[in-house]
Amino acid sequence: MALVVAYRRQRVDEDGALREATRLHTERFTTAVSQLGQESAAVRLGGVHALAGLADDAPTPALRQTCIDVLCAYLRQPYTAKADLPADDADALHGYLALREVRHTVIRLIRDHLRIRRNHSHSWQGHHLGFTFNGAEFSGGTVSFSAARGNAPVGLLPPPGQAVPTGLSLPAVWYPNRP
């Protein structure tokens, strides 16, 4: 009987600890997300790093995924390209450069977490990264997926019989019969 009571007490304690960890995570998450909406690039950068740290410390995989979702959503937000800025507007250029720094930091943090071996506690491998850019256009360069593993992303491969567009490099296993 004592073993049953001890087991139940341990389960209650573990459940309470998870609830407390989740509560603290949610508070920190709310603060970090609010930083992403700030005007100051330095504050936004702090929010990006806070979210990455929260993802690393998340008490559950679902809470880690939530942090990753917010970082990916930040990258999907529309922004004005440098070429579309007024030529004589220094403030617009500075704003663009600051935003670019924050976006590049998000990309770097995602890259770094994906390079960590899968069984490490800070690895983001196996999580969903939502980089859906509807109507995205790439021009004047090369987009290479040649070292990618797994299945091709939906919509990336051209229809059968059509050539891979110039500037797009795919692994042979994704498109073995390409012209």
GIMO-V777821 format. One record per backbone hydrogen bond with DSSP energy under -1.0 kcal/mol. NH is the residue of the N-H (numbers start at 1). CO is the residue of the C=O. E is the energy in kcal/mol with one decimal. If there is no record, write none. Layout:
[[NH	CO	E] [NH	CO	E]]
//
This chain:
[[5	1	-2.2] [6	2	-2.6] [7	3	-2.6] [8	4	-2.5] [9	5	-2.5] [10	6	-2.4] [11	7	-2.4] [12	8	-2.4] [13	9	-2.4] [14	10	-2.7] [15	11	-2.6] [16	12	-2.4] [17	13	-2.4] [18	14	-2.3] [19	15	-2.4] [20	16	-2.3] [21	17	-2.6] [22	18	-2.5] [23	19	-2.3] [24	20	-2.6] [25	21	-2.3] [26	22	-2.4] [27	23	-2.0] [28	24	-2.4] [29	25	-2.8] [30	26	-2.4] [31	27	-1.8] [32	28	-2.5] [33	29	-2.8] [34	30	-1.9] [35	31	-1.4] [36	32	-1.2] [38	35	-1.5] [44	40	-2.2] [45	41	-2.7] [46	42	-1.9] [47	43	-2.1] [48	44	-2.3] [49	45	-2.3] [50	46	-2.4] [51	47	-2.5] [52	48	-2.2] [53	49	-2.3] [54	50	-2.5] [55	51	-2.5] [56	52	-1.9] [57	53	-1.9] [64	60	-1.8] [65	61	-2.5] [66	62	-1.8] [67	63	-1.6] [68	64	-2.2] [69	65	-2.9] [70	66	-1.9] [71	67	-2.0] [72	68	-2.5] [73	69	-2.5] [74	70	-2.1] [75	71	-1.5] [76	72	-1.4] [84	81	-1.3] [85	82	-1.5] [89	86	-1.5] [93	89	-1.9] [94	90	-2.6] [95	91	-2.4] [96	92	-2.5] [97	93	-2.7] [98	94	-2.3] [99	95	-2.4] [100	96	-2.7] [101	97	-1.9] [102	98	-1.8] [103	99	-2.6] [104	100	-2.8] [105	101	-1.7] [106	102	-2.1] [107	103	-2.2] [108	104	-2.5] [109	105	-2.7] [110	106	-2.4] [111	107	-2.7] [112	108	-2.8] [113	109	-2.2] [114	110	-1.9] [115	111	-1.2] [120	117	-2.0] [123	120	-1.5] [124	113	-1.7] [127	124	-1.8] [131	129	-1.3] [136	133	-1.6] [143	167	-3.8] [145	169	-3.7] [148	145	-2.4] [156	153	-2.0] [162	159	-2.2] [168	165	-1.8] [169	143	-2.6] [174	171	-1.4] [178	175	-1.4]]
//
